[in-house]
Amino acid sequence: MRWIKLYNGHKDLRSTGGKGSEIYMTKGRSTTLNERIEIVSYCIAQNKDYTKTMGKYKVSYQQIYSWVKKYENNGIDGLIDKRGKKKTLEEMTEVERLRATNKLLQSEIEQKSMEIDLLKKLEELERRRR
């Protein structure tokens, strides 16, 4: 109950035990690509000392860890935030275009199927009332 009160009051919470016992939960904040690059560079230069990086840049441990992994796998492109951004038709490959078209057609089929089911149910209800 005490933990819930602290959490709902948005106070810093300590993680329990282990190596990262000095790590605190922090409220997330928005970062730019340049900030993410700087944070990842600093963390790697510090031999992946996530706690030290967290303290300096006021970003959560999980976020720093995620950025470092993305950087290691994809380079700087991995740090670009692509959420909510759709490709234009010109940027899509032929396979991506076909998948998008397929998805649209499937949703149309599902919509038509729901309309047919609704009409059948309505027809059945009208038959019962007579």
N, C-alpha and C positions, 0 to 999 in steps of 0.2 A: 504494500500500500504506500509506503514511504517513497519507493522508487517511482510509482505512478504519479504521486504528487510532484516530485522533482521533475519528472519528464513533462508533465502538463504545464508546469511553471516555466519550462524552457531554461532550466538551469543546466550548467555543465554537469555531465555525469562521468564517473570514472568507469573504465572497463574493469572486469574482475580478473585478478591474478595474472599469472603468466608473465612473459617477457614485456608485453606492452601495457603493464599495469598503470603506467603513468599517462597513457593515452586517454584523452577526453573526447567524448562525443561532441561534435561541433555542428552548428547549423550550416548547411551548404550555402555557397555563394556563387554567383556567376563569375566566370573567368573568360578572358579572351584567349585566342590562340597563342598570342605572344606570351601571355602569363603562363599558360600550360607548358609551353616550350621552356620557359625560364625555370619553372618549378621542376620539371622532369630533369633538366640539365643539372640543376643544383642537387637533386636527390641522387642522381647517378654519380656526380662528382664526390658526394659524401658517402660513397659505397652503399648506396640504397638505405640510408638512415632515414626511414619514413617519419619517425618521431621528431627528429630535428627539423626536417623539412616542414612537417605539420606546424611546428611551433613558429617557424619563420614566416610562412605564407598564410597561416590561418585557414587551411583547407583540410578536409578530413583525411584520415589515414587511408580509407577505402578508395577515395577518389585519386589520391596520389598513386597508390598501388595500381589502380586500373590504368591510369595514364602511362605509367612506366611500362606496363605489359603491352599496351597498345603501341607505344613507341618502339619497343623491342621487336614487335611483330611486323609493323607496317611503316615505321619511320615517322616523319612529321605528319604524313597524311593520316595516320591513325589518331592524331590529336584533334583533327578537324571535327567539329560538332555538326553532324549531318541530320540531326533530328528534325522532322517536320519539313524537310526539303525534298521535293520530288524532282526527278529528272524530266526535262522536256523530251518530246518525241525525237528530236534531233540527237540528243545525248544518249538515247537508249540504243542498245544493240538490237538486232532483229529478234533474238530469243527473248529479251526483256519486253519488247513490244508485243510479241505473241503471248507471253505470260499475262501481261496487263489486259490484253483483249480477252483472253480466256477467263480471267478473273471477272471482268465486266459481264461477260456472257453468262457465267455461272450465277452471278448475283441476279441477273435478269430472270433466269430460269427459276431461281428460288423465289423471287417476287411473284412471278406468274403462278407458280405452284401454290403459294400461300393464298393468292386471289382465288384460284379455283377451289381450294379447300374451304375458303370462307363462303363462296357462292353455294357450294354443295351443302354446307351446314345451314345457311339461310334457307335454302330450298326445303331442306328436311324440316326445319322449324315451322315453315309456312304450311307444309303438308300436315303436320301434327295439329295445327290450330284449326284446320277445316273439319 
